[in-house]
Amino acid sequence: MRQGRVAVDGAPVDDPATRVAPGASVTLDGEELYAAAGSGVLLHRPAGEPIELAHPPGLVPALPLPGEQGGAELLLADQRLAERLADPRFPQPQALDGAGRRTRVAGLDLGDLEPGAWRPLSPAELRALRLGVRLPPR
């Protein structure tokens, strides 16, 4: 990055903590980067703040929070899984604290994540999400 090889929406960046908005184009030596197909993150989104990560694009919100609500925000590279998790016919478990902040979503806890911080989902967490999603009957 410090050599000017990385760009966000065409503008060179040299800070590894640069925040990238959903849908932004991130390139390395002119080649577009994407989040790995089987990846996901848990973000502690501050209330009223947009979703921004220091991470390659390609992640989509699953079970998005309303704009004014803060808390656990789940972002996945697997669009199909995100859509299955968001299906209102099969609600996923969530927990709120006394301030209305979502502290748990689809079995994932915020834990010690500070507002604005995120952590990658482990392979075991992604597997549990895939196996635990209730699907509509065929």
N, C-alpha and C positions, 0 to 999 in steps of 0.2 A: 504494500500500500504506500509506503513512504517513498517509493520510486515513481509514483504517479501512474501505476498500471491499472488501478481500479477507478471506475467511474460510476456515479449514480445519476441516472437520467442524463447522461452525457457530460456531467461535470466531474472532473477529477477530484478524488478525495484521498486524504492521506492519514486520516484519523480512524483507527480500527473501531472506535465506539460510535461512528457515524450512524445515526438512526435512519432507517429506510422505511418509507411508508408503503403500505400494501399497494401492489401494482407498479411500483417503481422498477425501472430497469437497472440492474447491476451488472457491470461487465468487468472482465479481467482480460487485459490485452485485447479488447474489442470483442471477446466472446461472452455472450450472456450467461449469467449464473442463475441457478434455481436451487431451492431447497431440495434435498434428496426426497425421492418419492415416498419413502416410508418414514418420514420424519414428522415431528410435531413439537410444539412448545406450550408451556403453561406460562402465561403472562399475568402479572399482578397489575392490572390496568387502573391507574388513578381515576377517580370519578371525574367525568366531564372531559377526559383526555382522549385523543384519537389513538388508534392502535399503531404504534411505531416500534420497530425492533432494529437492533444492530444485527441483522441476519439477512441472508439472501431472500429475494422475493419468491413467491410460489406457495406461501402459506395462506390458507383461507380460514376465517373465523368459523368455528363450530359452536353453536349455541351462543351467538353473540349477545353481549350485554347491551341494554339501552344506553345511549350516549351519556346520560347523567349518572348512571350507576357505575360504581367501581367494583373491582374484585377480580376473581379468577376468570380469565379469558383463555379459551382453548383454541389454538391455531394448528391446523394440520395441512400437510402437503397432499394428502389423499382426499381429493374433492368428494369422491363418492362416500367415504366414511364420514366426512363432515356433514354431508347431506343426510345420511342415515341417522347420525346423532341428533340433528336438528329437526327431524320429523316430529311434528306436534302430536301425531297419533300415538307415539311411543316415547313419552317424556322421560328424560334422564334425571337421575337424582341430583339435587342441588341443595346447598345449605347456605343460609344467610346469617350474618352476625347481627347484633343489636342495632348497628348503624345502617343496616340494609346492604352491606357489602357481601358479595358472593364469595364465600370462603372455600367452597367445595363444588366441583362440577364433574359429572360423569365419573365419580369415584376418585378424582384427583384433588388433593388438598393444597391450598396455598402454602401452608407451613410457615416458614420464616421469610418468604419472599417479601422484600420491601416494595412499596408502590413504584412502578416503573421497571422493576426487575423481571427477568424471565429465566426459565431453565428449560433445557431440552427434555423431552420425554424419553424415558428409557425404553429399550426394546420390550421389556416385560410390560410396561405401562401401555405401549401401543398395542401389544398382543391382547392385553386385557380389554382394551377399548374395542378391538375388532370382535373379540369373542363375546363380550358383554352387551353389545348393541342388540336391543330387541328389534327384530325385523317383522314387518307385516306378514300375515299368513299368505300363502300362495293360493 
